[in-house]
Amino acid sequence: MPTSFNQSVIEEFRANGGKVGGPFEGGDLLLLTTTGAKSGKQHTTPLGYVRDGDLLLVVGSNLGAPSHPAWYHNVLAHPQVQVEIGTESFAAIAVPAEGARRERLFAHVVRAVPGYGDYQTQTTRALPVVALERAEPEEGAGPREVSNLADKLIEVHSWLRSQLRHVRAEADTHFAAQAAHHGSDEPPAPGLGLQIRQHCLAFCQSLEFHHTSEDGHLFPAIASYHPHLRDAIDRLRDEHRTVTRVQGELLALLADISTADPRRFRTELDRMSQELTAHLDYEEESLLPVLAEIPWPPAPPVPDTAESATT
């Protein structure tokens, strides 16, 4: 099967430290890896980008076609993405801009790359402008170096706590903006917005993956080697189920962003914060002493010398 154009660009990008020739030569190019909205499979797409402070902006131009590109539908379903730029690779959260912010950012993009303005004139849809935000814990929130499984757990928990604080801060901003509207002559209060939705969805999906991994792998191993911790493991599993129920309420509210009830969302978010904070604190209190004895990353398996001698 012949190599597709995108795949040839991806291979050239990775082989040459982010530099490519052809139509992209001399331009700012990144690789965006998304999770398929329907398939759940990983897809990598080469995209031009424009910087705006610490943000990387990508545009769903689709060369001016009438429909959004597939990668844009993917980031709406799965906001967590992987970005490759030059020789660097990092996790990010994809947040489409809305309203006045979208207009400002699109004007910024067009000043840097006028061709995007040409694409906009070719279609009636507003070209999405997506900000790629690095998905990193707050500075100083986690361990500086990860040398054992306890450090790794703290690293994951630090990221979850920081994302929960981020979502709560955005919800506070939303309610402050909503409270600023008074009287029939005022513009309508804003909805929850894609920014809150994307961060909340990324947080919920990460939390689900983390808890599923613990239930399926970490907890059974700990219970097997440390029977005295089985009661703690049972409690942690019960707490997982409680957090999952609250998470389900949040995701149901975000299923249709245009009709989501902001006050109910805030109520469920407060409940999530209380339940999850207590859960993470208890898990660290119960498991960190045991996990500190397990090196991370795990050492590679030692080959069986007897078997090797016979092969």
C-alpha positions as CSV (number, residue, x, y, z in Angstrom):
1,M,0.0,0.0,0.0
2,P,1.5,3.4,-1.0
3,T,2.4,5.8,1.8
4,S,-0.2,8.6,2.2
5,F,0.9,12.2,2.0
6,N,0.3,12.8,5.7
7,Q,2.2,9.7,6.6
8,S,5.2,10.8,4.5
9,V,5.2,14.2,6.2
10,I,5.0,12.5,9.7
11,E,7.9,10.2,8.9
12,E,10.0,13.1,7.5
13,F,9.2,15.2,10.6
14,R,10.3,12.5,13.0
15,A,13.4,11.6,11.1
16,N,14.6,15.2,10.9
17,G,13.8,16.7,14.3
18,G,10.6,18.4,13.1
19,K,11.9,19.8,9.8
20,V,10.2,18.9,6.6
21,G,10.4,20.0,2.9
22,G,7.7,20.5,0.3
23,P,4.8,22.8,0.9
24,F,5.6,22.9,4.7
25,E,9.2,23.9,4.2
26,G,10.2,26.8,6.5
27,G,6.8,26.9,8.2
28,D,5.8,26.1,11.8
29,L,4.6,22.6,11.9
30,L,3.6,20.2,14.7
31,L,2.2,16.7,14.9
32,L,-1.1,16.4,16.7
33,T,-2.1,12.9,17.9
34,T,-5.8,12.5,18.8
35,T,-8.1,9.7,19.9
36,G,-10.8,8.8,17.4
37,A,-14.2,10.1,18.4
38,K,-15.8,6.8,17.3
39,S,-13.0,4.3,16.8
40,G,-11.0,5.2,20.0
41,K,-7.8,4.7,17.9
42,Q,-4.8,7.0,17.8
43,H,-4.5,9.3,14.7
44,T,-1.6,11.7,14.0
45,T,-2.1,14.7,11.8
46,P,0.6,17.3,10.7
47,L,-0.8,20.8,11.3
48,G,0.6,24.3,11.0
49,Y,0.5,26.3,14.2
50,V,0.8,29.9,15.5
51,R,2.0,30.8,18.9
52,D,0.0,33.0,21.3
53,G,2.1,33.4,24.4
54,D,2.4,29.9,25.9
55,L,-0.4,28.5,23.7
56,L,-0.1,26.8,20.4
57,L,-3.0,27.6,18.1
58,V,-4.2,25.2,15.4
59,V,-7.0,25.9,12.9
60,G,-9.6,23.5,11.6
61,S,-9.4,24.9,8.1
62,N,-9.7,21.7,6.2
63,L,-8.5,23.8,3.2
64,G,-11.7,25.7,3.3
65,A,-13.9,22.7,2.9
66,P,-17.6,22.9,4.1
67,S,-17.0,20.4,7.0
68,H,-14.7,20.4,10.0
69,P,-11.6,18.1,9.8
70,A,-11.8,14.7,11.6
71,W,-9.1,15.7,14.1
72,Y,-11.5,18.5,15.4
73,H,-14.3,16.0,16.1
74,N,-11.7,13.9,17.8
75,V,-10.6,16.6,20.2
76,L,-14.2,17.5,21.1
77,A,-14.7,13.8,22.2
78,H,-11.2,13.3,23.7
79,P,-9.6,16.6,24.7
80,Q,-6.3,15.0,25.8
81,V,-3.9,15.0,22.9
82,Q,-0.2,14.5,22.3
83,V,1.8,17.2,20.6
84,E,5.2,16.9,18.8
85,I,7.1,20.0,18.0
86,G,10.7,19.9,16.9
87,T,12.2,17.1,19.0
88,E,9.9,17.6,21.9
89,S,6.7,15.6,22.7
90,F,4.2,16.5,25.4
91,A,0.6,16.0,26.5
92,A,-1.9,18.8,26.0
93,I,-5.5,19.6,26.4
94,A,-7.2,20.9,23.2
95,V,-9.6,23.8,23.9
96,P,-11.6,25.4,21.0
97,A,-12.0,29.1,21.4
98,E,-15.5,30.7,21.4
99,G,-17.1,34.0,20.9
100,A,-14.9,37.1,21.2
101,R,-11.9,35.0,22.1
102,R,-12.2,33.0,18.9
103,E,-12.4,36.2,16.9
104,R,-9.3,37.7,18.6
105,L,-7.3,34.5,18.2
106,F,-8.3,34.0,14.6
107,A,-7.3,37.6,13.7
108,H,-4.0,36.9,15.4
109,V,-3.6,33.7,13.3
110,V,-4.4,35.5,10.0
111,R,-1.9,38.2,10.8
112,A,0.8,35.5,11.1
113,V,-0.5,33.3,8.3
114,P,-2.8,35.1,5.8
115,G,-3.7,31.9,4.0
116,Y,-6.1,31.0,6.8
117,G,-8.1,34.1,6.0
118,D,-8.4,32.9,2.4
119,Y,-9.7,29.5,3.6
120,Q,-12.3,31.3,5.7
121,T,-13.7,33.1,2.6
122,Q,-14.2,29.8,0.9
123,T,-16.7,28.4,3.5
124,T,-19.7,29.5,5.5
125,R,-18.6,27.7,8.6
126,A,-16.4,29.5,11.2
127,L,-13.0,27.9,11.1
128,P,-12.4,26.5,14.6
129,V,-9.4,27.9,16.5
130,V,-8.1,25.3,19.0
131,A,-5.7,26.3,21.7
132,L,-3.3,23.5,22.8
133,E,-2.6,23.8,26.5
134,R,0.2,21.8,28.1
135,A,-1.3,19.2,30.5
136,E,1.2,19.6,33.4
137,P,0.6,19.8,37.1
138,E,1.1,23.1,38.8
139,E,4.8,23.9,39.5
140,G,5.9,22.3,42.8
141,A,2.7,20.2,43.1
142,G,4.4,16.8,42.5
143,P,7.8,15.2,43.1
144,R,10.7,16.6,41.2
145,E,11.9,13.1,40.3
146,V,10.0,9.9,40.0
147,S,12.1,7.0,41.3
148,N,9.4,4.7,42.8
149,L,5.7,3.9,42.5
150,A,4.8,6.2,45.4
151,D,6.3,9.1,43.5
152,K,4.4,8.1,40.4
153,L,1.1,8.0,42.3
154,I,1.8,11.4,43.7
155,E,2.6,12.7,40.2
156,V,-0.8,11.4,38.9
157,H,-2.7,12.7,41.9
158,S,-1.0,16.1,41.6
159,W,-2.2,16.4,38.0
160,L,-5.8,15.3,38.9
161,R,-5.9,17.9,41.8
162,S,-4.5,20.6,39.6
163,Q,-7.1,19.9,36.8
164,L,-9.9,19.8,39.3
165,R,-8.8,23.2,40.6
166,H,-8.6,24.5,37.1
167,V,-12.2,23.4,36.3
168,R,-13.5,24.9,39.6
169,A,-11.7,28.2,38.8
170,E,-13.3,28.3,35.4
171,A,-16.7,27.6,36.9
172,D,-16.2,30.4,39.3
173,T,-15.4,32.8,36.4
174,H,-18.5,31.6,34.6
175,F,-20.7,32.4,37.6
176,A,-19.1,35.8,38.0
177,A,-19.8,36.6,34.4
178,Q,-23.3,35.3,34.7
179,A,-24.0,37.5,37.8
180,A,-22.8,40.5,35.9
181,H,-25.8,40.4,33.6
182,H,-28.9,42.3,34.9
183,G,-32.1,43.3,33.3
184,S,-33.7,42.6,30.0
185,D,-31.4,44.9,28.0
186,E,-28.3,42.9,29.0
187,P,-26.9,40.2,26.7
188,P,-27.8,36.7,27.7
189,A,-25.6,35.0,30.4
190,P,-23.0,32.7,28.9
191,G,-23.4,28.9,29.0
192,L,-20.9,26.6,30.5
193,G,-18.7,27.0,27.4
194,L,-16.3,24.7,25.6
195,Q,-13.4,25.7,27.8
196,I,-15.0,24.3,31.0
197,R,-16.3,21.3,29.0
198,Q,-12.9,20.4,27.6
199,H,-11.1,20.6,30.9
200,C,-13.8,18.8,32.7
201,L,-13.9,16.0,30.1
202,A,-10.1,15.7,30.1
203,F,-10.2,15.4,33.9
204,C,-13.0,12.9,34.0
205,Q,-11.4,10.7,31.3
206,S,-8.0,10.7,33.0
207,L,-9.7,9.9,36.4
208,E,-11.6,7.0,34.8
209,F,-8.4,5.6,33.2
210,H,-6.5,6.0,36.5
211,H,-9.1,4.2,38.6
212,T,-9.6,1.5,36.1
213,S,-5.9,0.8,36.1
214,E,-5.8,0.7,39.9
215,D,-8.8,-1.7,40.1
216,G,-7.5,-4.0,37.4
217,H,-3.7,-4.1,38.3
218,L,-2.4,-2.1,41.3
219,F,-5.0,-3.1,43.9
220,P,-5.0,-6.8,43.2
221,A,-1.1,-6.9,43.4
222,I,-1.0,-4.9,46.7
223,A,-3.7,-7.1,48.3
224,S,-1.8,-10.2,47.2
225,Y,1.6,-9.1,48.7
226,H,0.2,-7.1,51.6
227,P,-2.9,-8.9,53.1
228,H,-3.1,-6.4,55.9
229,L,-4.1,-3.7,53.4
230,R,-7.1,-5.6,52.0
231,D,-9.6,-3.6,54.1
232,A,-8.1,-0.4,52.8
233,I,-8.2,-1.7,49.2
234,D,-11.9,-2.6,49.7
235,R,-12.6,0.9,50.9
236,L,-10.7,2.5,48.0
237,R,-12.7,0.4,45.5
238,D,-15.9,1.5,47.1
239,E,-14.8,5.1,46.9
240,H,-14.0,4.5,43.2
241,R,-17.6,3.5,42.6
242,T,-18.9,6.6,44.5
243,V,-16.6,8.9,42.4
244,T,-17.7,7.2,39.2
245,R,-21.3,7.9,40.0
246,V,-20.6,11.6,40.5
247,Q,-18.4,11.7,37.4
248,G,-21.3,10.2,35.4
249,E,-23.5,13.1,36.6
250,L,-21.0,15.6,35.4
251,L,-20.5,13.9,32.0
252,A,-24.3,13.7,31.5
253,L,-24.6,17.5,32.1
254,L,-21.8,18.1,29.5
255,A,-23.3,15.9,26.9
256,D,-25.1,18.9,25.4
257,I,-23.2,22.0,26.2
258,S,-26.0,24.3,24.9
259,T,-28.6,23.0,27.4
260,A,-26.3,22.2,30.4
261,D,-27.6,23.5,33.7
262,P,-24.7,25.6,35.1
263,R,-25.9,25.5,38.7
264,R,-26.5,21.8,38.8
265,F,-23.0,21.4,37.2
266,R,-21.5,23.4,40.0
267,T,-23.3,21.3,42.6
268,E,-22.0,18.1,41.1
269,L,-18.5,19.6,40.7
270,D,-18.4,20.5,44.4
271,R,-19.5,17.0,45.3
272,M,-16.8,15.6,43.0
273,S,-14.2,17.8,44.7
274,Q,-15.2,16.7,48.2
275,E,-15.4,13.0,47.3
276,L,-12.2,12.9,45.3
277,T,-10.1,15.0,47.7
278,A,-11.0,12.7,50.6
279,H,-10.3,9.6,48.4
280,L,-6.9,10.8,47.2
281,D,-5.8,11.7,50.7
282,Y,-6.8,8.3,52.1
283,E,-5.2,6.4,49.3
284,E,-1.9,8.2,49.9
285,E,-2.1,7.7,53.6
286,S,-2.7,4.0,53.1
287,L,-0.5,3.0,50.2
288,L,2.5,5.3,49.9
289,P,4.7,3.5,52.4
290,V,4.3,0.2,50.5
291,L,4.6,1.8,47.0
292,A,7.8,3.6,48.0
293,E,9.5,0.3,48.1
294,I,8.7,-0.5,44.4
295,P,11.1,1.1,41.8
296,W,9.6,3.2,39.0
297,P,9.9,2.7,36.1
298,P,10.0,-1.0,36.6
299,A,13.2,-2.8,35.9
300,P,13.2,-4.9,32.7
301,P,12.7,-8.6,33.2
302,V,15.8,-10.7,33.8
303,P,16.2,-13.4,31.1
304,D,16.1,-17.0,32.2
305,T,19.7,-18.1,31.9
306,A,18.8,-21.7,31.7
307,E,16.3,-21.1,28.9
308,S,18.8,-18.9,27.1
309,A,21.5,-21.6,27.2
310,T,19.2,-24.0,25.3
311,T,18.2,-21.6,22.5
